[in-house]
Amino acid sequence: MTRIDDTFAKLRAEGRKGFVAYIMGGDPDYDRSLAVMKGLPAAGVDVIELGMPFTDPMADGPTIQLAGQRALAGGQTLQKTLDMVTEFRKDDQETPIVLMGYYNPIYSRGVDNFLADATAAGIDGLIVVDLPPEEDDELCIPAAKAGINFIRLATPTTDDKRLPKVLENTSGFVYYVSITGITGAAEAQADTVAPEVARIKSQTDLPVVVGFGIKSPETAQAIAGVADGCVVGSAIVSEIASGKPVEQILDFVRGLADGAHRA
């Protein structure tokens, strides 16, 4: 059982939905990013998703691309991202941390070295968006052997033929992200997401957490209401980019978390 497994088991036992918050490691600099990270659990965050800045983030939108550029310009490296986790763990041994990013920095470090360092730092899960299931021997299976969850993304284009392959070695939770670009009322978004979540849950016992244009407590509540939780990334990253004080950023996060927890 990892911290991720423990957290979702506890949420399930309490009849609550989970709230996952994404920040880019080192955005806009190490100290400010660490200050935000340290404040997330008290703001209601159940799982922290920590971005590894990379020069070619092909799966990210402009908001997170710019966050990565700011972090790299501020001197952030993979080592410094792991250092943030080590520092965070001095005060918090319970909140799960998922590293999200691309394979190149991990490959450059060496998979065995990376997994040893990630385990020592206190990483619980990985989302590596450019490693498909066909490459599970590369990182997914070694990560599982090291006790680190490997979390996969499913989308509306993940059809019934593909889904079992996506789920095969996934652990921790399934991250469902809708890329249809539908905007409008939170209810309409939830109505779109609900059948997809049900489809995934019919094939796995893992929690299904949804990231889908969530920018308000109301949307967080609506989306979490049809899943096991929700993820907010770009909206939080935008708050960080605005230069607001850390406490104001955490107040914004707290509102989103409260919305998800009301579901």
N, C-alpha and C positions, 0 to 999 in steps of 0.2 A: 504493500500500500504506500503510495506516494502522498505528499502533501495535497496534491490535486485530488486524488481519490478520497482522502480524508475530508477535504473541504466539501466536496459535492455530496458525500455520504451524510455529513452533518446538516447541510442545507436541506437535503431530501428528508431527513428525520424531523427537521423543524418545519417542513412544509413551505420552505422559502426558495426563491429563485436566486441565482448567482449573478454577481456583477463583476465583469472583467474590464479593467482599464488598461489602455495601451499608452505608453510614452516612448519616445525615442531616447535611447541612452545617450547622454551627453548633450542634449538639446536644451538651451543654446550653449551651455558649458557644463562641465562636470559637476561643479558645486551646486548650481541651481537645479540641475536635473536630479541629483541625489536628494536635495531638499524636498522636491515634489514627490519623489519616490517614497521617501520615508514617511510622508504625510498621507499616503493613499489608504493604508489600512484603517486609520482613524476616521477617514472620510467615507468609509463604508465599502471599500473595494475588497472583494473576496479573492480575486486572482489578479496578479500584476503581469502584464505582457510588456516585456522590455525589448525595444527594437535594437538591433545591431546595425549601426549605420554602414551603408555600402554605397559605392560610387555609381552603381548601375541598378537601381531598385525597380526592375521592369514591371513588377506587379503592383506598385504603389501609385496612388494618385499624387497630384501636385503638392498637397498639404504635407504629406509624409515625406515626399521627395525633398522638399525644402528643409524639413526638419533634419533629415539625414545630412544635407549639405551644411547646415549650420553646425551640426555636431562634428562633422569631419573638419570644418574650418576652425572649430574650437579645439582641435587636437584629439578628439575621441578616437579610440582604437578598440579592437575586440578585447584586448587586455584590460583597458580602462572600464569597459562595460562589465567585465567579470569582477573588476575591483569594486564597482558600485554594488554588486550583489554581495560580495564579501562584507563590505561596510554595512549594508542593510541588515545582514544576518546577525550582526553584533547585538542588535536590539530586537530582532523579530525572527523567531525560528518557526513560525507557524504559517505565515502568508505564502502561498505558492507563487513561484516566479517562473514564467515561460519566456524563453528567448525566442524572438521572431526575427527572421531575416533570410539570408541567402547562403548558399553552400560555399561560395568562393572563399570567404575568410576562414571558414572551418577547415576546408580542404588545405588551404595554405598553412594553417597551423598544424595540420595532421589530426585525423579523426581521434586516434587514441589519446594524444596529448590534450585535445580539446575536451573530450569527454571526462578525462581525469581532472582537468582544471575546472570544468563546469560543475562536476560533482563536488569538488572541494569547496567551490564558492557557494554552493547551495542552490543550484538550478534544479528545477523540478520537471520542466518540459521544454520541448523544442517544436517550433513551427518553422520549417524550412521550405519555402514556397516553390523553389525550383528543383526539388527532388521528387519525381513521381514515384508511385508504388513500385514500378519496375526496377527502381534503383534502391530498394529497401536494404539490400546487403551493404550498401555504401555507408549509411549512417543510422537508419531507422532501427535495424536489428541490433547493431552494437550499442545504440543508446538504450534500448530496452534492457539489454544485458547489464548495462551500467546503472539501471534503476531510474532512468529518465524517460518520462512519457514522450512519445512522438505523436503529435497532434496533427491531423490532416484537415484540409479544407475541402468541403463539398459545396457545390454550386447548383443552380437550376440545370446546368448542362451535364451534371453528373447523373446520367440516366440509370435505369434499373440494371442494365448490363454492366455498367462501370462501377456502380456503388459497392458491390461486394469486394472488389479489388482495392478500392480506396479504404474500406473499413478493415481490411485483412489484418494489418499489423498496427492499426491505430490504437492509442490508449490515452487515458486521461479524460478527454472529451472530444467530440467532433465539433469543428467550427464551421457552421453553415453561413456562407456569405452570399447574399443575393446580388447579382450583377445586372439585373434587368433595368436598373435606373428609374424605377417607378418612384414618383414623388407624390406628395399630397398628404391626406389625413393619415394619422397613425393607424387608424382602424383598417384602412385599405392596405397598408403595408403589412399589418398583422394577418389579414385575410390571405394575402399572397404567400406569406411565409409559412403559415400554419400547416397546409397540406404537405409542403416539402419536409418540414420537421417531422411530421407523422410518418412520412415515407421512410426517412432515415431511421427513426426510432423503431420501425417495424423490423429492421434488420440488425439492430445493435442494442445492447443494454447500456451503452455509454451515454452520459449526458450530452445533449445537443445544445450548443450555445450559438446565438445568432448575432452577427455583425451586419448591420444594414442601415446605413444613413441615420444613425441614432444621434440626435443633437439636443433632445429635450427630455426632461423627466417623464413627460406624457408618452413619448415614443418609446422610451426605455421600458415603461410599465406595459405598454401594449405588446411590444415584441417579446419581453420576458414572459408575458402571460401565455404565449403559445409555444414556449420552449423551456429549457432548463435554466436559461439565463441569457444575458446579452453582453455584447462587447461594444465599447465606445473607444474610438481611436482618434480620428481626424478632428472631432469637435474639441477634445481635450488638448490635442497638439496645437490647434488654433489658439486656444486660450494661452498656452505657453508662449506661442509666437507673438502674442499681443504685448508681451512685456509686463503683464499685470503682476502684482505681488503674489508670492507663493500661496498665501492664505486665501486670496481671491480665487486662484486656480482651484485650490482644494475645496472651496465652497461650491464652485461649479460642479466639481466631481461629486460632492456630497449630494447635491440635488439629483443628479443622474442616478446615483446608487439608491437613494431613497425611492425613486421612481421604480427601479427594477425590483426592489424589495417589497413594494406594495402589490406587485403582480400576484 
